């Protein structure tokens, strides 16, 4: 039987072809909308879920924290505006939380001269303030000079008595007030070496401490030099520093070596003349691309006084705290001191370092006397929080035969005391 095209057959064929083509296109379109991989299926599920989510209801504290974060209040406080910023911490141990305004300009005389005015108060009613004009890199970094006026009022400093045998139970407290004026000048014959001299005057007053639970030092130790009478000093000094640390604020390699000689002349004739020699060596040995560091420090203060003269206790060397982290602050006072520290630091992650440490030290009435078997010692561990390799918060826990101590600092460990005539920086 032969089949041939007829008009009715042509219409039926065309209708069938269009129907099959239409159904094929629908199938392809549906297939195109289906996920081809597991990842696409997960993405589609996330999109479907997000359409059904409702916004979280934030608590009051969450809104406040978000406001602080979004407004960058902490950064603005630290960076400041037009030279004005806030200064947190930095006062001696025992002050409690300290805060105050700081005005700093480093753009004077084409950036060569700096001006700073700072005042601080703490929760325990300790106060300090300073005004300083300086040029740390004057004349193409060949010269350095500064003039400063500084005032301290520390109302409850601890004192346990003189010498290495002072008792922990002999704790008392006193007030230390001083006002000093200083001029410093230095030259850099080579890039890392600074040699200079200084001249200053300091007026000191010592009185009863205000701590309600501790006896006054004047009642507990009236025989100590400088406790019942004080004097004013004219100071003349010499100093040299060789500093080749990679970053002074948070060194991971290099070293810092300093020597200072100061002559204190009693201006009221109370037989308190003395001279003081200070030497310090810091060395940083990095390993594993500076992610781990061995940090070593040795420091000594030696006092020489003419026959018949004594050194006031508030100008003596002090151990306890950053030098002996397992002991209370200001635990040992005497005319001479040796201190040694070693740390092993490693980077936990960006912004946090950990450390284990060992400290040893001794105070003595006779200079250059050091008995290794009589030295006090402490061990412990710590955390260093940093930003751009500059520490802004340090937490140390130290252990000794007198117990343990926890230290919180807003500065780098082993920060050298400011050069000057003030009685207070020796307890910094």
C-alpha positions as CSV (number, residue, x, y, z in Angstrom):
1,X,0.0,0.0,0.0
2,X,1.5,3.3,-1.0
3,X,1.2,6.3,1.3
4,X,1.1,9.8,-0.3
5,X,0.9,13.4,1.0
6,X,-2.4,14.9,1.2
7,X,-3.4,18.2,2.6
8,X,-4.9,16.6,5.7
9,X,-1.7,14.6,6.3
10,X,0.5,17.7,5.9
11,X,-1.6,19.6,8.6
12,X,-1.4,16.6,10.9
13,X,2.4,16.4,10.4
14,X,3.0,20.1,11.0
15,X,0.8,20.1,14.2
16,X,2.7,17.1,15.6
17,X,6.1,18.7,14.9
18,X,5.2,21.9,16.6
19,X,3.8,20.1,19.6
20,X,7.0,18.0,20.0
21,X,9.2,21.1,19.6
22,X,7.2,23.0,22.2
23,X,7.4,20.2,24.8
24,X,11.2,19.8,24.1
25,X,11.8,23.5,24.8
26,X,9.8,23.3,28.1
27,X,11.9,20.3,29.2
28,X,15.2,22.2,28.4
29,X,14.0,25.3,30.2
30,X,13.1,23.3,33.3
31,X,16.4,21.5,33.2
32,X,18.3,24.7,32.9
33,X,16.7,26.0,36.2
34,X,17.8,22.9,38.1
35,X,21.2,23.0,39.9
36,X,23.9,21.1,38.0
37,X,26.2,20.7,41.1
38,X,25.9,20.2,44.9
39,X,27.3,23.7,45.4
40,X,24.5,25.2,43.3
41,X,21.9,23.3,45.2
42,X,23.3,24.7,48.5
43,X,23.4,28.2,47.2
44,X,19.7,27.9,46.1
45,X,18.8,26.7,49.6
46,X,20.6,29.6,51.2
47,X,18.8,32.1,49.0
48,X,15.5,30.5,49.8
49,X,16.2,30.6,53.5
50,X,17.4,34.2,53.5
51,X,14.0,35.3,52.0
52,X,12.3,33.9,55.1
53,X,14.7,35.3,57.7
54,X,13.6,38.2,60.0
55,X,16.1,40.8,61.4
56,X,17.5,40.1,64.9
57,X,16.3,42.3,67.7
58,X,19.6,43.8,69.2
59,X,19.9,44.3,72.9
60,X,20.8,47.7,74.4
61,X,24.4,46.7,75.0
62,X,24.8,45.3,71.5
63,X,23.6,48.6,70.1
64,X,26.1,50.5,72.2
65,X,29.0,48.3,71.3
66,X,28.0,48.5,67.6
67,X,27.9,52.3,67.9
68,X,31.4,52.4,69.5
69,X,32.7,50.1,66.7
70,X,31.0,52.0,63.8
71,X,31.9,55.4,65.2
72,X,35.5,54.2,65.8
73,X,35.5,55.9,69.2
74,X,38.5,54.0,70.5
75,X,40.6,54.8,67.5
76,X,39.6,58.4,67.6
77,X,40.5,58.6,71.4
78,X,43.9,57.1,70.7
79,X,44.7,59.0,67.5
80,X,43.1,62.2,68.7
81,X,42.1,65.3,66.9
82,X,44.3,68.3,66.1
83,X,47.0,67.0,68.5
84,X,44.6,66.4,71.4
85,X,44.1,62.7,72.5
86,X,43.6,60.6,75.5
87,X,46.4,58.9,77.5
88,X,45.5,55.6,79.3
89,X,47.8,54.1,81.9
90,X,51.6,54.8,82.1
91,X,51.6,55.8,85.8
92,X,53.6,53.8,88.4
93,X,52.3,50.6,89.9
94,X,49.7,51.2,92.6
95,X,48.1,54.2,91.0
96,X,45.0,52.3,89.8
97,X,43.5,53.0,86.4
98,X,44.8,56.3,85.1
99,X,43.5,58.6,82.3
100,X,44.1,62.1,81.1
101,X,44.3,64.4,78.1
102,X,47.5,64.7,76.1
103,X,48.3,67.5,73.6
104,X,51.1,66.6,71.2
105,X,52.5,68.4,68.1
106,X,55.3,67.0,66.0
107,X,55.0,69.4,63.1
108,X,56.8,72.4,64.5
109,X,59.9,73.8,62.6
110,X,59.2,71.5,59.6
111,X,58.7,68.5,61.9
112,X,62.0,68.9,63.8
113,X,60.5,70.2,67.1
114,X,57.9,68.5,69.2
115,X,55.7,69.9,71.9
116,X,53.8,67.9,74.5
117,X,51.6,68.8,77.5
118,X,50.1,65.9,79.5
119,X,48.2,65.6,82.7
120,X,46.8,62.5,84.3
121,X,44.7,61.4,87.4
122,X,44.1,57.9,88.7
123,X,41.3,56.2,90.7
124,X,43.5,56.4,93.8
125,X,44.0,60.1,93.5
126,X,47.5,60.0,92.1
127,X,48.4,62.9,89.7
128,X,51.1,63.9,87.3
129,X,51.7,66.4,84.6
130,X,54.4,67.6,82.3
131,X,55.2,70.1,79.6
132,X,58.0,69.3,77.2
133,X,59.6,70.9,74.2
134,X,62.0,68.6,72.4
135,X,63.9,67.9,69.1
136,X,64.9,64.3,69.1
137,X,66.2,64.4,65.5
138,X,67.4,68.0,65.1
139,X,69.9,69.1,62.4
140,X,69.4,66.0,60.2
141,X,69.4,63.7,63.2
142,X,72.8,64.9,64.4
143,X,71.5,66.7,67.5
144,X,68.9,66.1,70.2
145,X,67.7,68.5,72.9
146,X,64.7,69.0,75.2
147,X,63.5,71.2,78.0
148,X,60.8,70.0,80.4
149,X,58.9,70.8,83.6
150,X,57.4,67.8,85.4
151,X,55.2,67.4,88.5
152,X,54.2,64.2,90.4
153,X,51.9,63.7,93.4
154,X,51.7,60.0,94.4
155,X,49.6,59.7,97.5
156,X,50.2,56.1,98.7
157,X,53.5,54.6,97.7
158,X,54.5,51.4,99.4
159,X,57.7,51.1,101.6
160,X,58.9,48.0,103.4
161,X,62.0,49.3,104.9
162,X,65.7,49.5,103.8
163,X,67.9,46.7,102.6
164,X,67.5,43.1,101.2
165,X,66.3,41.8,104.5
166,X,63.2,43.9,104.8
167,X,60.1,42.0,105.9
168,X,57.0,41.6,103.8
169,X,55.0,42.4,106.9
170,X,56.7,45.8,107.3
171,X,54.5,47.3,104.6
172,X,53.8,51.0,105.1
173,X,53.0,53.9,102.8
174,X,54.0,57.5,102.1
175,X,53.2,60.4,99.8
176,X,55.8,61.6,97.3
177,X,55.5,65.0,95.7
178,X,58.1,66.6,93.5
179,X,58.5,69.3,90.8
180,X,61.5,69.2,88.5
181,X,63.0,71.3,85.7
182,X,65.4,69.8,83.2
183,X,67.5,70.6,80.1
184,X,69.1,67.9,78.0
185,X,71.4,68.1,75.0
186,X,72.9,65.3,72.9
187,X,74.9,64.7,69.7
188,X,75.0,61.7,67.4
189,X,78.5,61.2,66.0
190,X,77.2,58.1,64.3
191,X,73.6,57.0,63.5
192,X,73.0,54.7,66.5
193,X,75.0,56.4,69.2
194,X,73.8,59.3,71.3
195,X,76.1,61.2,73.7
196,X,74.8,64.0,75.8
197,X,74.6,66.0,79.0
198,X,71.9,67.4,81.2
199,X,71.2,69.9,83.9
200,X,68.2,70.0,86.3
201,X,66.7,71.1,89.6
202,X,64.2,69.2,91.7
203,X,62.1,70.1,94.8
204,X,60.8,67.1,96.8
205,X,58.3,66.7,99.6
206,X,57.6,63.5,101.5
207,X,54.6,63.1,103.8
208,X,52.2,60.5,105.3
209,X,50.4,58.2,102.8
210,X,46.6,58.3,102.6
211,X,46.0,54.5,102.5
212,X,43.6,53.8,105.3
213,X,44.7,50.2,105.9
214,X,48.5,50.8,106.1
215,X,50.6,52.6,108.6
216,X,52.5,55.7,107.7
217,X,56.1,55.1,106.7
218,X,57.2,58.0,108.9
219,X,55.8,56.1,112.0
220,X,57.1,52.7,110.8
221,X,60.6,53.8,109.7
222,X,61.4,57.2,111.2
223,X,65.2,56.5,111.1
224,X,65.4,56.2,107.3
225,X,67.3,59.0,105.6
226,X,64.9,61.5,104.0
227,X,61.8,60.3,105.8
228,X,61.3,63.3,108.2
229,X,63.2,65.9,106.2
230,X,63.8,66.4,102.5
231,X,66.0,68.6,100.4
232,X,66.2,70.2,96.9
233,X,68.8,69.1,94.4
234,X,70.8,70.6,91.6
235,X,71.6,67.8,89.2
236,X,74.3,67.6,86.6
237,X,74.5,64.5,84.3
238,X,76.1,62.7,81.5
239,X,74.6,59.9,79.4
240,X,75.5,57.7,76.4
241,X,73.2,55.3,74.5
242,X,73.9,52.9,71.7
243,X,70.5,51.7,70.3
244,X,70.3,49.4,67.3
245,X,66.9,47.8,68.0
246,X,64.7,47.2,65.0
247,X,61.7,48.7,66.8
248,X,62.2,50.4,70.1
249,X,58.6,50.0,71.2
250,X,58.5,46.3,70.6
251,X,62.0,45.1,69.7
252,X,62.5,41.7,68.1
253,X,66.2,42.0,67.2
254,X,69.1,44.2,68.0
255,X,70.2,45.7,71.3
256,X,70.1,48.8,73.5
257,X,73.0,49.8,75.8
258,X,73.0,52.8,78.0
259,X,75.1,54.5,80.7
260,X,74.2,57.4,82.9
261,X,76.2,59.4,85.5
262,X,74.4,62.0,87.7
263,X,75.8,64.3,90.4
264,X,73.1,65.4,92.9
265,X,74.1,68.4,95.0
266,X,72.1,69.0,98.2
267,X,71.0,72.7,98.0
268,X,69.7,72.9,101.6
269,X,72.9,71.6,103.2
270,X,71.4,68.5,104.9
271,X,74.3,66.2,104.0
272,X,72.5,64.4,101.2
273,X,75.0,64.8,98.4
274,X,75.5,61.7,96.2
275,X,76.5,60.5,92.7
276,X,74.7,57.7,90.8
277,X,75.9,55.5,88.1
278,X,73.4,53.5,86.0
279,X,74.2,50.9,83.3
280,X,71.7,48.8,81.3
281,X,72.1,46.3,78.5
282,X,69.2,44.8,76.5
283,X,69.7,42.2,73.7
284,X,67.1,40.6,71.5
285,X,68.0,37.4,69.6
286,X,65.4,36.4,67.0
287,X,64.7,33.0,65.5
288,X,62.3,31.6,62.9
289,X,61.9,34.9,61.0
290,X,61.5,37.0,64.2
291,X,58.4,35.0,65.3
292,X,60.3,33.8,68.3
293,X,62.7,36.0,70.4
294,X,65.1,35.5,73.2
295,X,65.1,38.8,75.2
296,X,67.8,39.4,77.7
297,X,68.4,42.3,80.1
298,X,71.0,43.3,82.8
299,X,70.8,46.5,84.8
300,X,72.7,48.0,87.7
301,X,72.5,51.2,89.8
302,X,75.5,52.2,92.0
303,X,75.5,55.1,94.4
304,X,78.6,57.0,95.7
305,X,78.3,59.5,98.5
306,X,80.9,61.6,100.3
307,X,81.8,60.7,103.8
308,X,79.1,61.8,106.2
309,X,76.4,62.1,103.5
310,X,73.4,59.7,103.0
311,X,71.1,59.0,100.1
312,X,67.4,59.8,100.8
313,X,65.3,56.6,100.5
314,X,63.1,58.2,97.8
315,X,66.3,58.5,95.6
316,X,67.4,55.0,96.2
317,X,67.2,52.0,93.9
318,X,64.0,49.9,93.9
319,X,63.3,46.3,93.1
320,X,59.9,44.7,92.7
321,X,57.5,44.9,89.8
322,X,59.0,44.9,86.3
323,X,62.4,43.8,87.7
324,X,61.1,41.1,90.0
325,X,57.6,40.2,88.8
326,X,56.9,37.7,91.5
327,X,57.2,40.3,94.2
328,X,55.0,43.3,95.2
329,X,55.9,46.7,93.7
330,X,58.7,48.6,95.5
331,X,59.4,45.6,97.6
332,X,63.2,46.3,98.1
333,X,64.9,49.7,98.6
334,X,68.6,50.4,99.0
335,X,71.5,52.5,97.6
336,X,72.7,49.9,95.1
337,X,71.0,47.3,92.9
338,X,71.6,44.6,90.4
339,X,68.8,43.1,88.2
340,X,68.7,40.4,85.5
341,X,65.9,39.2,83.3
342,X,65.4,36.7,80.5
343,X,62.3,36.1,78.3
344,X,61.4,33.7,75.6
345,X,58.6,35.2,73.4
346,X,56.7,33.6,70.6
347,X,53.9,34.8,68.3
348,X,50.6,33.0,68.9
349,X,48.9,34.9,66.1
350,X,49.0,38.4,64.6
351,X,48.4,40.8,67.5
352,X,49.2,38.4,70.4
353,X,52.6,37.2,71.7
354,X,53.2,35.0,74.7
355,X,56.3,34.8,76.9
356,X,57.9,32.8,79.7
357,X,60.4,34.7,81.9
358,X,62.8,34.5,84.8
359,X,63.9,37.5,86.9
360,X,66.6,37.8,89.5
361,X,67.9,40.8,91.5
362,X,69.4,42.1,94.7
363,X,69.7,45.5,96.6
364,X,72.7,46.3,98.8
365,X,74.0,49.1,100.9
366,X,77.6,48.6,99.6
367,X,78.2,49.3,95.9
368,X,79.4,46.5,93.5
369,X,78.5,43.9,96.1
370,X,76.7,40.9,94.4
371,X,76.1,37.5,96.1
372,X,74.5,35.1,93.6
373,X,73.2,32.8,96.4
374,X,71.4,35.6,98.1
375,X,69.6,37.0,95.0
376,X,65.8,37.1,94.9
377,X,64.2,35.4,92.0
378,X,60.9,35.0,90.2
379,X,59.5,33.1,87.2
380,X,56.3,33.4,85.2
381,X,54.5,33.8,81.9
382,X,52.8,36.6,80.1
383,X,50.8,37.9,77.2
384,X,51.6,40.9,74.9
385,X,48.9,42.4,72.8
386,X,50.2,44.5,70.0
387,X,49.2,46.5,66.9
388,X,51.6,46.7,64.0
389,X,54.3,45.1,66.3
390,X,53.8,47.8,68.9
391,X,52.6,46.5,72.3
392,X,49.7,48.4,73.8
393,X,48.7,46.0,76.6
394,X,50.9,43.6,78.6
395,X,49.7,41.0,81.2
396,X,52.3,39.2,83.3
397,X,51.9,36.6,86.1
398,X,55.0,36.2,88.3
399,X,55.7,33.6,91.0
400,X,58.2,33.8,93.9
401,X,58.6,32.5,97.4
402,X,56.4,35.4,98.6
403,X,53.5,34.3,96.4
404,X,52.4,35.5,93.0
405,X,51.6,38.8,91.4
406,X,49.6,39.8,88.3
407,X,50.8,42.8,86.3
408,X,48.8,44.8,83.8
409,X,50.7,47.4,81.8
410,X,49.9,49.8,79.0
411,X,53.5,49.9,77.9
412,X,56.4,47.8,76.8
413,X,58.4,45.8,79.3
414,X,61.8,47.2,80.3
415,X,60.9,50.7,79.3
416,X,63.7,52.9,80.5
417,X,62.9,55.6,83.1
418,X,62.9,59.2,81.7
419,X,66.1,61.1,82.0
420,X,65.8,63.9,84.5
421,X,66.0,65.1,88.1
422,X,62.7,63.9,89.4
423,X,62.6,61.6,92.4
424,X,59.6,59.7,91.1
425,X,60.8,58.0,87.8
426,X,63.0,55.6,89.8
427,X,59.8,53.9,90.8
428,X,58.3,53.9,87.3
